[in-house]
Amino acid sequence: MTDFNFFDFLDNHVTRLRFEPDRNMKTLYPSEASVQYHDKHGDLVTTGGCLRASYFRVTGDFEKIGHSAYTQWIFAMGNAVEQILVQQAKEAGIWVDNNVKFYDKETNISGEIDLIISEPPTGVITIAEIKSFYGYYAGRELFGNKTIKAQPRYYQMLQLLVYLSIFKDQFPYGRMAYMARDDIRRKSFKIGIHQEGENGYPVIDGEVLRLFTVNDIMDRYKKLQGYIDRKEVPPADYELQYSDAKINDFRPKKLGGKDKISKTKYEAWQKGKLKPHEYVGDFQCGYCSYRKICHPDMADGPVKTHL
C-alpha cells in the first residue's frame, strides 16, 4: 500500500485541468498590456504581455500547456495576498468594492479591478492594484538602494494605466500595492496620467515618466487586434534563451557589460553550469502557457529563466 503524500496530492490538484469558459475568449486583457521603449543603453525594450502569447489565447487555435505545481503555488500565494489586503481594507473602513469585472467596447478590453477604495481624509475614490513579490531583485527594484531609485515594476504598472485610461472620468489616480510573500515588506506607489496634448505620460509618486505614453500602450493593443483580424501570428516579443553575443553584451557592469544579467547567472552560463531547463533569457517565456509552440523541443517540466 502506497503511503499518502500530502503535497504530492495537492500538487496534482493545483495542476489539474480546469474548465475555461470561452465567453470572453475574443476580448483583450489588461494583464496583457505591453509597451516598447528605448532604455538608457539605447536598446529597444518590450515590457508587459507578449503579442504572440495573447494572439494564441484569443484565437484559441493553439494548445497550451499547464503550469508546474511550483508556478501554481506562486499564483495561489498571490491570490492569498490579495484576499488579505481586501479584507484589511474592509476592516479599516476604506473598502468600496473588489474584483470588479468590466468590458470596454471601444477598446475590446475586459478585465477585473482588484480593489476600489475611498482614501481618507478626502474620500477620493481610487483603484488599488495588488501584487505580491519575493526575492532580492524584486525588492531592490521596488524599494531601491543607493544607486537604484524605487519604482513599481513597469510590466505590472501598465495594467493600472489601462484602467485609468478607460475610467479616466471615475478615477483620478490609482495605487500599486505590493506585499512580499517571504518577509511581508510592503510598498505602494501613487500612479496617475499626465496629459500633454494628445499624449498621456505615466506619473509615479508625482514624477512624470517619459519613456513611453499611455497612447503607446493602447497602440500595442491595436497592433495585436490587427494580427488577430488578419489571422497572422505575431513575432515573439521575448526570448527564452539569449544568443551568446547578447549574453555577453548584457553581462555585469563590473565585467564591462550593460549590467542586465546577474554575476551569478553570467558565471554559471560561462562555466556551462546551468541546470536542466534553466535558461538565460526573458522570464516571460518561463511562465508562458504557449512556450511549446515557440520551442517544440522543450521539455514539459519546470522551466526557469533568469537574468
C-alpha positions, 0 to 999 in steps of 0.5 A: 500500500502506497503511503499518502503524500500530502503535497504530492496530492495537492500538487496534482490538484493545483495542476489539474485541468480546469474548465475555461469558459470561452465567453470572453475568449475574443476580448483583450486583457489588461494583464496583457498590456505591453509597451516598447521603449528605448532604455538608457543603453539605447536598446529597444525594450518590450515590457508587459504581455507578449503579442504572440502569447495573447494572439494564441489565447484569443484565437484559441487555435493553439494548445497550451500547456499547464503550469508546474505545481511550483508556478501554481503555488506562486499564483495561489500565494498571490491570490492569498495576498490579495484576499488579505489586503481586501479584507484589511481594507474592509476592516479599516473602513476604506473598502468600496468594492473588489474584483470588479469585472468590466468590458470596454467596447471601444477598446475590446478590453475586459478585465477585473479591478482588484480593489476600489477604495475611498482614501481618507481624509478626502474620500477620493475614490481610487483603484488599488492594484495588488501584487505580491513579490519575493526575492532580492531583485524584486525588492531592490527594484521596488524599494531601491538602494543607493544607486537604484531609485524605487519604482513599481515594476513597469510590466505590472504598472501598465495594467493600472494605466489601462484602467485609468485610461478607460475610467479616466472620468471615475478615477483620478489616480490609482495605487500599486500595492505590493506585499512580499510573500517571504518577509511581508515588506510592503510598498505602494506607489501613487500612479496617475496620467499626465496629459500633454496634448494628445499624449498621456505620460505615466506619473509615479509618486508625482514624477512624470515618466517619459519613456513611453505614453499611455497612447503607446500602450493602447497602440500595442493593443491595436497592433495585436487586434490587427494580427488577430483580424488578419489571422497572422501570428505575431513575432515573439516579443521575448526570448527564452534563451539569449544568443551568446553575443547578447549574453555577453553584451548584457553581462555585469557592469563590473565585467564591462557589460550593460549590467542586465544579467546577474554575476551569478547567472553570467558565471554559471552560463560561462562555466556551462553550469546551468541546470536542466531547463534553466535558461538565460533569457526573458522570464516571460517565456518561463511562465508562458502557457504557449512556450511549446509552440515557440520551442517544440523541443522543450521539455514539459517540466519546470522551466526557469529563466533568469537574468 
